[in-house]
Amino acid sequence: MAALPSPRTLDPHQAPSLRWGILGTGWIAERFTASLRRHTTQRIQAVGSRTKESADRFAAAAGARAAYGSYEALVADPEVDIVYVATPHNLHHAHALLAIEAGNHVLVEKPLAVSAAEGSEIAAAATEAGVFCMEALWTLFLPKYDVLRHLLDDLRLDTVLADLGERFAPDHRIFRADLAGGPLYDLATYPLSIAMWALGGPPQRVTASGTPAANGVNGQLAMTLGYADTAVAQLHSTILGATPTTAAFSAPECTIAVDGPFYQPGGFTVTWASGQSLRYDEPAGAHLAGLHFQAADVARRIVAGEIESPIRPLADSVALLEVMDAIREQVGIPLPGTPS
Ligand SMILES: NC(=O)c1ccc[n+]([C@@H]2O[C@H](COP(=O)([O-])OP(=O)(O)OC[C@H]3O[C@@H](n4cnc5c(N)ncnc54)[C@H](OP(=O)(O)O)[C@@H]3O)[C@@H](O)[C@H]2O)c1
């Protein structure tokens, strides 16, 4: 290969402009709105929070026209085209259904829900209502991942390796069992999703083991996905410390080594069996440099009358949750209830 393919990702600035309603005013909502404002023509129309004070503060910073002290008021706003659900994992189900039942399109933070049963209910409700629905798996919308897709389509992989370990402040919600804490939903989403995406779908076998964090939530997970054609994904995720956060895809012809953090904008190296190697680079950057690509894709699809994105169809989100169900059962992580 003389050169790597170029990304086919369309210019996010050229996507039609939707009016977004932001449900929840936490860490990711702040970055999502900042990324949209910096890199697209999407409009932050309204914000809904459990408190009017938080909605007002967020609306002022994000340039939103309306601020509501309840999620119900947000989803009822006729000026909102699409609701972005940015609440803790075990509230995605309730809040996605709230938005869908009010007739809104919806982009739900990852993972779509906390079980395959919940995810399937969201998918069915969106299909029945005829509204667009997607899990916000932003990684797959990055230009880097389009180039990877192009390369992977011509390979038969044997092995995927990926890890995602991060340090958090002791008071972070990731250490709270009532908010579905532990690495599974926050971090393992990424290695599991890219492995399934690269290997062509759900695995035939899932094996997992884990160790608890000091306060009792799961602390780290070692996970293996096995495929009938003998391909294997070896994955790891932890909240006990930081890890390299790299990924590798290996086939007889070549190995693709993705720089850490593999799930954010950045680069990778392809090395062929001959020893030749080629490098892909894009400006590295965290959420602000990448969350907008998914939003631009969503806007294009909604204006085109589509109700899913082929880059992250709902069936893939539910398949991920089936694997997470298996991991939870094997490791003994209780199914989180819904917080008040
Ligand atoms: N795509 C990514 O890279 C990425 C990165 C981080 C997180 N996430 C996902 O985004 C979701 C939110 O994560 P986050 O880090 O933004 O969390 P966060 O900072 O804790 O924000 C969550 C927000 O949810 C609302 N909320 C409603 N009920 C709540 C309850 N019982 N307890 C706490 N908050 C409640 C709150 O907003 P109000 O007070 O305004 O109601 C809160 O600010 C998670 O599902 C996570 O997986 C994605």
The ligand as an SDF file (V2000), in Angstrom:
LIG
                    3D

 48 52  0  0  0  0  0  0  0  0999 V2000
  -19.0110   10.3180   25.4390 N   0  0  0  0  0  0  0  0  0  0  0  0
  -18.1000   10.4360   26.3920 C   0  0  0  0  0  0  0  0  0  0  0  0
  -16.9100   10.5920   26.1490 O   0  0  0  0  0  0  0  0  0  0  0  0
  -18.5500   10.4560   27.8110 C   0  0  0  0  0  0  0  0  0  0  0  0
  -17.7110   10.9820   28.8050 C   0  0  0  0  0  0  0  0  0  0  0  0
  -18.2130   11.0540   30.1090 C   0  0  0  0  0  0  0  0  0  0  0  0
  -19.4750   10.5650   30.3950 C   0  0  0  0  0  0  0  0  0  0  0  0
  -20.2310   10.0250   29.3970 N   0  0  0  0  0  0  0  0  0  0  0  0
  -21.5610    9.4700   29.6840 C   0  0  0  0  0  0  0  0  0  0  0  0
  -22.4260   10.5450   29.9830 O   0  0  0  0  0  0  0  0  0  0  0  0
  -23.2990   10.2120   31.0530 C   0  0  0  0  0  0  0  0  0  0  0  0
  -23.1620   11.3060   32.1140 C   0  0  0  0  0  0  0  0  0  0  0  0
  -21.8360   11.3430   32.5730 O   0  0  0  0  0  0  0  0  0  0  0  0
  -21.2020   12.6620   33.2640 P   0  0  0  0  0  0  0  0  0  0  0  0
  -19.7760   12.3380   33.4970 O   0  0  0  0  0  0  0  0  0  0  0  0
  -21.5500   13.8600   32.4800 O   0  0  0  0  0  0  0  0  0  0  0  0
  -21.9590   12.6540   34.6630 O   0  0  0  0  0  0  0  0  0  0  0  0
  -22.2250   13.8890   35.6380 P   0  0  0  0  0  0  0  0  0  0  0  0
  -21.1820   14.9280   35.4830 O   0  0  0  0  0  0  0  0  0  0  0  0
  -22.4470   13.3050   36.9700 O   0  0  0  0  0  0  0  0  0  0  0  0
  -23.5980   14.5070   35.0860 O   0  0  0  0  0  0  0  0  0  0  0  0
  -24.7850   13.7720   35.0860 C   0  0  0  0  0  0  0  0  0  0  0  0
  -25.9600   14.7210   35.1340 C   0  0  0  0  0  0  0  0  0  0  0  0
  -27.1460   13.9320   35.1880 O   0  0  0  0  0  0  0  0  0  0  0  0
  -28.1440   14.6070   35.9230 C   0  0  0  0  0  0  0  0  0  0  0  0
  -28.7420   13.7060   36.9230 N   0  0  0  0  0  0  0  0  0  0  0  0
  -30.0370   13.3140   36.9400 C   0  0  0  0  0  0  0  0  0  0  0  0
  -30.2850   12.5070   37.9790 N   0  0  0  0  0  0  0  0  0  0  0  0
  -29.1360   12.3780   38.6440 C   0  0  0  0  0  0  0  0  0  0  0  0
  -28.7750   11.6600   39.8130 C   0  0  0  0  0  0  0  0  0  0  0  0
  -29.6530   10.9090   40.5090 N   0  0  0  0  0  0  0  0  0  0  0  0
  -27.5090   11.7560   40.2480 N   0  0  0  0  0  0  0  0  0  0  0  0
  -26.6050   12.4870   39.5740 C   0  0  0  0  0  0  0  0  0  0  0  0
  -26.8830   13.1880   38.4250 N   0  0  0  0  0  0  0  0  0  0  0  0
  -28.1540   13.1350   37.9790 C   0  0  0  0  0  0  0  0  0  0  0  0
  -27.4920   15.8220   36.5610 C   0  0  0  0  0  0  0  0  0  0  0  0
  -27.8960   16.9330   35.8050 O   0  0  0  0  0  0  0  0  0  0  0  0
  -28.9530   18.0040   36.4050 P   0  0  0  0  0  0  0  0  0  0  0  0
  -28.4960   18.2720   37.8000 O   0  0  0  0  0  0  0  0  0  0  0  0
  -28.8120   19.1210   35.4890 O   0  0  0  0  0  0  0  0  0  0  0  0
  -30.3030   17.3760   36.3650 O   0  0  0  0  0  0  0  0  0  0  0  0
  -26.0090   15.6020   36.3630 C   0  0  0  0  0  0  0  0  0  0  0  0
  -25.3040   16.7900   36.1930 O   0  0  0  0  0  0  0  0  0  0  0  0
  -22.8810    8.8110   31.5140 C   0  0  0  0  0  0  0  0  0  0  0  0
  -23.7910    7.8580   31.0220 O   0  0  0  0  0  0  0  0  0  0  0  0
  -21.5160    8.5680   30.9020 C   0  0  0  0  0  0  0  0  0  0  0  0
  -21.2870    7.2350   30.4840 O   0  0  0  0  0  0  0  0  0  0  0  0
  -19.7990    9.9810   28.1310 C   0  0  0  0  0  0  0  0  0  0  0  0
  1  2  1  0
  2  3  2  0
  2  4  1  0
  4  5  1  0
  4 48  2  0
  5  6  2  0
  6  7  1  0
  7  8  2  0
  8  9  1  0
  8 48  1  0
  9 10  1  0
  9 46  1  0
 10 11  1  0
 11 12  1  0
 11 44  1  0
 12 13  1  0
 13 14  1  0
 14 15  2  0
 14 16  1  0
 14 17  1  0
 17 18  1  0
 18 19  2  0
 18 20  1  0
 18 21  1  0
 21 22  1  0
 22 23  1  0
 23 24  1  0
 23 42  1  0
 24 25  1  0
 25 26  1  0
 25 36  1  0
 26 27  1  0
 26 35  1  0
 27 28  2  0
 28 29  1  0
 29 30  1  0
 29 35  2  0
 30 31  1  0
 30 32  2  0
 32 33  1  0
 33 34  2  0
 34 35  1  0
 36 37  1  0
 36 42  1  0
 37 38  1  0
 38 39  2  0
 38 40  1  0
 38 41  1  0
 42 43  1  0
 44 45  1  0
 44 46  1  0
 46 47  1  0
M  CHG  2   8   1  16  -1
M  END
$$$$
